[in-house]
Amino acid sequence: MRTALYSGSFDPITFGHIDVVRRAARLFETLVIAIGVHHAKKALFSAEERISMIGRAVESIRAETGAQIEIVTFDGLVVDAARAHGAGVIVRGIRNTTDFDYEAQMAGMNAALAPEIDVIYLAASADVRHIASSLVRQVAALGGDLSAFVPPDVADMLKARTPR
């Protein structure tokens, strides 16, 4: 089996991300979850907090799939992160046609930069298709119920970070 890399900001990790991780972990022996840390973007959670959140969220996936799941950060091109971790595949989750249009452009750019690395898309499962980290942060800021969108510990961290 091959190594795959799944990149994102994961600010915070959601049930949508976890769905992609679970499905990718069934397909690949090693899955590298790569947290983009871009200094121009202001994240709600630090890289260390996101590593911790993701680690807790994927514990059961490791056990049920037997996949090796690594969590890393990167601050450059995703293809460079994939190369650095020996990944021959980049996994991307797609919720809708807007995501697909953006991801198709990115796949074209990545193919030009690293033709040896393939991109695969995993269509979001129906029960998580509507979840986006940006919307979850908005719901948290407005005091809404987060239980359908993120694990309980992530909900607690969001509530603490976005007091009303």
C-alpha positions in Angstrom: 0.0 0.0 0.0 1.0 3.6 -0.5 1.3 6.6 1.7 -1.2 9.4 1.3 -1.2 12.9 2.6 -4.4 14.8 3.7 -3.8 18.5 4.1 -5.9 21.3 5.5 -6.1 23.9 8.1 -8.2 21.8 10.5 -9.1 25.0 12.4 -10.9 23.1 14.0 -11.2 19.5 13.0 -14.8 18.6 12.2 -16.8 15.4 11.7 -16.3 16.1 7.9 -12.5 15.9 8.3 -12.8 12.8 10.5 -15.0 11.2 7.8 -12.3 11.7 5.2 -9.6 10.5 7.6 -11.5 7.3 8.4 -12.1 6.5 4.7 -8.6 7.3 3.6 -7.2 5.2 6.5 -9.0 2.2 5.0 -7.3 2.8 1.6 -3.8 3.6 2.7 -1.3 1.9 5.0 0.0 5.3 6.1 -2.0 8.5 6.2 -0.1 11.8 6.9 -2.5 14.5 8.2 -0.7 17.7 7.3 -1.8 20.9 9.0 -1.2 24.0 7.0 0.4 26.7 9.1 0.5 29.8 7.0 1.8 32.9 8.9 -0.4 35.2 6.8 -3.5 33.5 8.0 -4.7 34.0 11.5 -5.9 30.6 12.9 -8.2 30.3 15.9 -6.2 27.5 17.3 -2.4 27.1 17.4 -0.7 24.3 15.5 -0.1 22.5 18.8 -3.7 22.7 19.7 -4.8 21.4 16.3 -2.3 18.5 16.5 -3.7 17.6 19.9 -7.3 17.8 18.7 -6.6 15.7 15.6 -4.7 13.2 17.7 -7.6 12.6 20.0 -10.1 12.5 17.1 -8.2 9.8 15.1 -7.3 7.4 18.0 -10.2 5.1 17.3 -9.5 5.2 13.5 -6.0 4.0 14.1 -7.4 1.1 16.1 -10.2 0.1 13.7 -8.2 0.4 10.5 -4.6 -0.5 11.5 -3.4 2.4 9.5 -0.4 4.4 10.6 -1.6 8.0 11.0 0.9 10.7 11.4 0.1 14.4 12.2 2.5 17.0 11.0 2.6 20.7 10.1 3.8 22.4 6.9 4.1 26.0 5.7 4.9 25.6 2.0 3.5 23.8 -1.0 1.4 20.7 -0.3 3.4 18.8 -2.9 6.6 19.5 -1.0 5.0 18.3 2.2 3.9 15.1 0.3 7.4 14.5 -1.0 8.9 15.2 2.4 6.7 12.4 3.9 7.0 9.9 1.1 3.4 10.3 0.0 2.5 9.4 -3.6 -1.1 10.5 -3.2 -2.8 13.6 -1.9 -6.3 13.0 -0.5 -8.9 15.7 -0.8 -12.5 15.8 0.5 -15.1 17.3 -1.7 -18.5 18.5 -0.3 -20.0 20.1 -3.4 -19.3 21.4 -6.9 -17.7 24.6 -5.6 -15.2 22.5 -3.8 -14.7 20.4 -6.9 -14.0 23.4 -9.1 -11.4 24.7 -6.7 -9.8 21.3 -6.1 -9.6 20.6 -9.8 -7.6 23.8 -10.3 -5.3 22.9 -7.4 -4.9 19.3 -8.8 -3.8 20.8 -12.1 -1.2 23.1 -10.4 0.0 20.2 -8.2 0.3 17.9 -11.2 2.5 20.6 -13.0 4.7 20.9 -9.9 4.8 17.2 -9.0 3.6 14.9 -11.7 4.6 11.8 -9.7 2.0 12.6 -7.0 -1.6 11.7 -7.7 -4.7 13.4 -6.2 -7.8 11.4 -5.2 -11.1 12.9 -4.1 -13.3 11.5 -1.5 -16.9 12.8 -1.8 -18.2 13.8 1.6 -20.6 11.4 3.2 -24.2 12.8 3.1 -24.4 13.3 6.9 -21.3 15.6 7.0 -21.5 17.3 3.6 -22.8 20.6 5.1 -20.0 21.0 7.6 -17.3 23.6 7.1 -14.8 24.8 9.8 -15.6 28.4 9.0 -19.3 27.8 9.6 -18.6 25.8 12.8 -16.6 28.8 14.1 -19.6 31.1 13.4 -22.0 28.8 15.2 -19.6 28.7 18.2 -19.3 32.5 18.2 -23.1 32.8 18.3 -23.4 30.2 21.1 -25.0 27.4 19.0 -25.0 23.7 19.6 -21.8 22.2 18.1 -22.5 18.5 18.9 -23.5 17.6 15.3 -20.3 19.2 13.9 -17.3 18.5 16.1 -16.2 16.0 18.8 -17.1 17.1 22.4 -13.6 18.1 23.4 -13.3 20.3 20.3 -16.7 21.9 21.1 -15.5 22.7 24.6 -12.3 24.3 23.2 -14.4 26.3 20.7 -16.7 27.5 23.5 -13.7 28.5 25.6 -12.1 30.3 22.7 -15.2 32.2 21.5 -17.0 33.3 24.7 -20.3 35.1 24.3 
